[in-house]
Amino acid sequence: MIELNGIERTFQVGDQPVQALRDLDLVLPDGDYVAVMGPSGSGKSTLLNILGLLDRPDAGSYRLDGTETTTLSEEQRARLRRERIGFVFQAFHLIPRLTAFENVELPLVLAGMAPRERRARVAALIEAVGLTSRARHRPDQLSGGQRQRTAIARATVMEPRLILADEPTGNLDRASGEDVISTLEGLNRKGLTLVIVTHDPAIAERAGRQIRMDDGAVVN
């Protein structure tokens, strides 16, 4: 369960303060599937960064599975982020010198998981996203859709409860985008909470509900 109450976030741009989020309230039950839409500058990315514990609000409360996150230390926030949140970005953010398998494996290496256990988990995930035959290829040897499916496998390898996807189909053709969204929806059907920021109405229509933002607030 995600609960945001009275969230405020302001940035200083030159001499001018810019309020990115204003008095924002939002509740996302476990297993929810939400599309966040709105024009550029509406606060979508700021909301995603706060949900992902990449940024702190200036005011308000953010409770994640009952834990008040705004009072946690940076170390506590990093641990919570690592254990419960997975990120999928438009630009993939894969490490170029690592293979698809190694990119997915990296979070488990950093978490100190034993080699045999982590390799078995990664192999199962690579198979689940249909990349077994491409597992030993580097990102520059993969198509855009294959790179994004690698990124999804990496995002879920720590078995998080929440997936945050920022324009996950933005760099893909329609067929590859459909494949990626279907993969994310499969994870949602298994109980993961899925939040997708998108400008594509066709993708937003697939979500269980849509949240529309404008000028730092939820307007619909």
Secondary structure as the mmCIF struct_conf table of DSSP 4:
data_model
#
loop_
_struct_conf.conf_type_id
_struct_conf.id
_struct_conf.beg_label_comp_id
_struct_conf.beg_label_asym_id
_struct_conf.beg_label_seq_id
_struct_conf.end_label_comp_id
_struct_conf.end_label_asym_id
_struct_conf.end_label_seq_id
STRN STRN1 ILE A 2 VAL A 13
TURN_TY1_P TURN_TY1_P1 GLY A 14 ASP A 15
STRN STRN2 GLN A 16 LEU A 28
TURN_TY1_P TURN_TY1_P2 ASP A 30 GLY A 31
STRN STRN3 TYR A 33 MET A 37
TURN_TY1_P TURN_TY1_P3 SER A 40 GLY A 41
BEND BEND1 SER A 42 GLY A 43
HELX_RH_AL_P HELX_RH_AL_P1 LYS A 44 LEU A 51
TURN_TY1_P TURN_TY1_P4 GLY A 52 LEU A 53
BEND BEND2 LEU A 54 ASP A 55
BEND BEND3 ASP A 58 ASP A 58
STRN STRN4 ALA A 59 LEU A 64
TURN_TY1_P TURN_TY1_P5 ASP A 65 GLY A 66
STRN STRN5 THR A 67 GLU A 68
HELX_RH_3T_P HELX_RH_3T_P1 THR A 69 THR A 71
BEND BEND4 LEU A 72 LEU A 72
HELX_RH_AL_P HELX_RH_AL_P2 GLU A 74 ARG A 84
STRN STRN6 ILE A 85 PHE A 89
TURN_TY1_P TURN_TY1_P6 GLN A 90 ALA A 91
TURN_TY1_P TURN_TY1_P7 PRO A 96 ARG A 97
BEND BEND5 LEU A 98 LEU A 98
HELX_RH_AL_P HELX_RH_AL_P3 ALA A 100 LEU A 110
TURN_TY1_P TURN_TY1_P8 ALA A 111 GLY A 112
HELX_RH_AL_P HELX_RH_AL_P4 PRO A 115 ALA A 128
TURN_TY1_P TURN_TY1_P9 VAL A 129 GLY A 130
HELX_RH_3T_P HELX_RH_3T_P2 THR A 132 ARG A 134
TURN_TY1_P TURN_TY1_P10 ALA A 135 ARG A 136
BEND BEND6 HIS A 137 HIS A 137
HELX_RH_3T_P HELX_RH_3T_P3 PRO A 139 GLN A 141
BEND BEND7 LEU A 142 LEU A 142
HELX_RH_AL_P HELX_RH_AL_P5 GLY A 144 THR A 156
TURN_TY1_P TURN_TY1_P11 VAL A 157 MET A 158
BEND BEND8 ARG A 161 ARG A 161
STRN STRN7 LEU A 162 ASP A 166
BEND BEND9 GLU A 167 GLU A 167
TURN_TY1_P TURN_TY1_P12 PRO A 168 ASN A 171
BEND BEND10 LEU A 172 LEU A 172
HELX_RH_AL_P HELX_RH_AL_P6 ARG A 174 ARG A 189
TURN_TY1_P TURN_TY1_P13 LYS A 190 GLY A 191
STRN STRN8 THR A 193 VAL A 197
BEND BEND11 HIS A 199 HIS A 199
HELX_RH_AL_P HELX_RH_AL_P7 PRO A 201 ARG A 206
BEND BEND12 ALA A 207 GLY A 208
STRN STRN9 ARG A 209 ASP A 214
TURN_TY1_P TURN_TY1_P14 ASP A 215 GLY A 216
STRN STRN10 ALA A 217 VAL A 218
#
